Amino acid sequence: MNAANLHHHDRAALDRAFHHASGDRSLSGGNDMNALGKLRQHIKRKGLRATVQLLWRRYMFVHWELLWMKRDLVSPVPPHQLKPYPPLQVKTITVHNTAAFARHFGDRVNIMEELATEGYTGHMYLDGKGDAVAFIWGSTREYHDRHFYGCKFPVKKGEFFEFGGELARAYWGSTLSVDLQLRLWKAMQAQGCHTVVDVCDAHNVPALKLHIRMGYQEQGRIQHVYRLFGRWRFLREARYSDSRLDALRKPSRSPVPESVA
């Protein structure tokens, strides 16, 4: 799962608020006050330092280190202790049903429609009200990420690139994070794929742990993406040999020695 989207709601809300508060003259005073209110709320929840860091990364400079991961589609997923979730309806994402994203992922309705138009395979999970609470995408061809990293991710024959996986907050820590991947893997197997590949931000610890939980392996490749002033991007790929995941793995429990009588 491309976990760049983890915590996307906070980031997107702050981006919109900062845009409105930055002096757009087409906005009414009421909108300005609303935007400033959102900024104050974010500072109250996350703190001034975290807010300033977010704004710096969004509008000045950010450097992503994206680790390439891979996994076969047949090996079983390691045991986990994630919480269960209520029944959901699974739908293939099409240009005709993207309105279901409005409640929980309203800032991405147009993006979902765009991805469906381009022919990528997408699944969404609907609650009892018909609202999408989770989604995930897969691509059997080179994927051009125009919406976040701004670079292209190549795909070899027999592979598919997994991206865009995200859950609504109420489903964080549930088995849905596993189930939506397994269902996508099965769908991509039917398209002739035998391997899933994706990238993960080297500084996103929850996402790295998710990859460990799902049994992914490192490819030893890292894609560096630099963004300057929110506009210009520079790319560089490098190799590495030491594992970036080993330090996050839970140590195996040693057997308890028998007591000596």
N, C-alpha and C positions, 0 to 999 in steps of 0.2 A: 504494500500500500504506500502510495506516495504521501508521506506524512507531512509534507510541506503545508498541508491544509489544516493540520491540528491548530486549534486556537485561532482559526481564520476569522471567526466572528469578531473578536476583540480588535484585530488588526484592521478589518474592513470598516468597522464602525468608526474607529479612530481616524482612518483615512478620510472618510466622508466628512466627519466633524471638522477636521483640520482644513479641508478644502473650503467648507462653508465659512469658516472663521478667518480665512486668510485674505479677505478683502474683495470677494467677487461682488461687483456692484449691481449685478442683476438680481441679487438676493434681497429680500425684504429684511427690515430690521428684526422682525419676528424670527426669521430663519437664522439670522446671525446669533440671536440670543439662544435659540435652541441648540445651535452648534456649539456655542461656548459652554452651554450647560452639559452637553455630552462630554466635552473635554474635561470639565470639572469632575464629572462622574468617573471618568476613566482615571484621573489623577487620584481621586478618593479611593477607588478600588485597587489600583495598581501601584500608586505612589508617584511622586513627581519624577524621581530618577528613572523609573521604568518607562514612564511616558516620554520623557526627553529622549531616551535611548531608542524608543520605537520611532519617534519622529526623525531622529538622525538617520536610522537605517532606511526609512521610507523615502526621505527627501534629500539626503546628502550622500552617504556611502554605505554600501553593504557588501559583504563578501560571503558567498555560500560555498561550502565544501560538500559536494554531493557524492556520497559513496555509492558505487554501483553494486547492486545485489542480484542474486539469482537463486532459483530454486526449481527443482523438477516438480511436475504436477501430480505425481503418483505416490511419493513417500508420505506416510501419515504425519499429521501435525502432532508435535509433542503434547503431552497432557498439560492442562492449564486449570486455573481456579477462577475463571471469570464468572460473573453473575449471569443468571438467565435473563431473558427479556420476553415481553408479551408477543403473541403471534402478530406477524406482519405479512403484508402482501407484496410479492416481488413482481416488478414490472420492468420490461425492457424500455429504456428511455428512447423516446421518439420526438420528432418536432411537434407532435400533437398533444403531448401530455406533460410538458415542462412546467405548466402552471402549478403542478403539485409541489414545486420547490419554493413557492412564494412565502410560505409561513416560516420555515426554518432556514432557508438558504435564499432569501429574496434577492440578494445582490448578485446571484449567479444564474438567475432564470435565463437570461440571454445567452450566457456562456453554455449552459446545458443544451439549449436549442442549437447553438452553433456546432457543438461537438457532435450532436446527433445528425445534423445536416452533413457533416464531413464523413459520416459513415463509421465512426468508432463504436465499439460495443460497450453499452452502458446499462447498468442495473440500478434501479432505485427501490427502496423499501418504504411502503406506505403503511401508516397507522390506520386505526379505525375511522378516522375522519378524512382519510384520503390524502393526508399530507405526507410528503417525503421526509423521512427521518434519517436516511442514510443513502449513500450512492457510491459507486465505484465504476471506473472505466478501464478498458483495455484496447490496445492498438497492435495490429499485426504488421504495421508498416512504420516507417520513421515518424516519430511524433514531434511536431513543432509546438512547443509550449509558448504560446503568445501571451498567455494571461498571467504568468507568474515569473518564471525564471528567464523567459525570453530566449531560449535556445532550443536546439534540435537534439532529440535522443534517438540514435540509430537502433534498428531492430534487425537481427539476423533471421534467416529462414528457420522456422520451427520455434521461434521465440515470440512472445508478445510482451509489450511494455505496459505495465500496470500503473495507473496514475489516478489522481483525483479522489481517492477514497476518503470519505468523511462521514462522521456520525453526529447527529444532534447531541447536545450536552447530556440529555437524560439517558443516553445509551452508551456513554463513555464507560469503559471497564466491563462491558458486557460481552457475551459470546458472539454478539452480532459482528464484532470486529474480525472474528474468525470466519463466521458463516458466510459473510458477503464475499470474502476472498475465495473460499472453497467453491461457491456457486459460479463465480466468474471463471475460475480455473477450469471447471467442468465445461462451461460454454466455450472456452477457448480451445480446449482439447478437441471439441467437436469441429473446430475450424482447422485442425491439423497441428496444433501447437503442442510442444512437449516441455517447454521451459518458460517460466515467468521471470522477467527482469524488471528492475525499477531502480530508482535512486532515492537516497535518504540523506537528509541534512546531518552532517557529522556532529552538530551541536544540539540536535533534537533528541534528547535522551529517551523520552517516552516512545518516540517512533523507532529508535534503535532497538529498544527492548521488545517492541512489537515484532520486529523482524527476527529477533532471537526466538521469540515464542512461536513464530510460524515456521522456523527451521530454515531460514534463508542463509546463504553463504556469501561471503564477500568475494568480489571478483578481483580485488587488488587494484582497481582503477578508481580515480577520484576526479570528478569534474569540478573545476573552480569556475565560479561565475562572479564577476565583479560588476556592480551597478553604481554609477556615479551620477549624482544629482537627479536620481529617479528616472534617468533617461538612457544614458549611454551604458552599454554592456560590453564586457571583455571576457573572453573565454580562454581557459587553459586546462588541458588534461594532463594528469600525472599518474605515476604508478607508486604503490607502496607495498611493503612486505609484512610489516607488523600488523596484527589484527587490531581493528578499532572496536571490535565487539567483545573480545575476551574479558576486558576489565568490567563489563556490565553483566557478565554471566553470574548466576547464583552459584556459589561454591557447592560442590557435591558433598552431601553429608557422609562423614566417615562412620563406619559401623561402631557401635558402642561395644567396648571390650567387656568380655565376661568377667565378673568378679571372681577373685581367687578366694577359695574357701580357706 
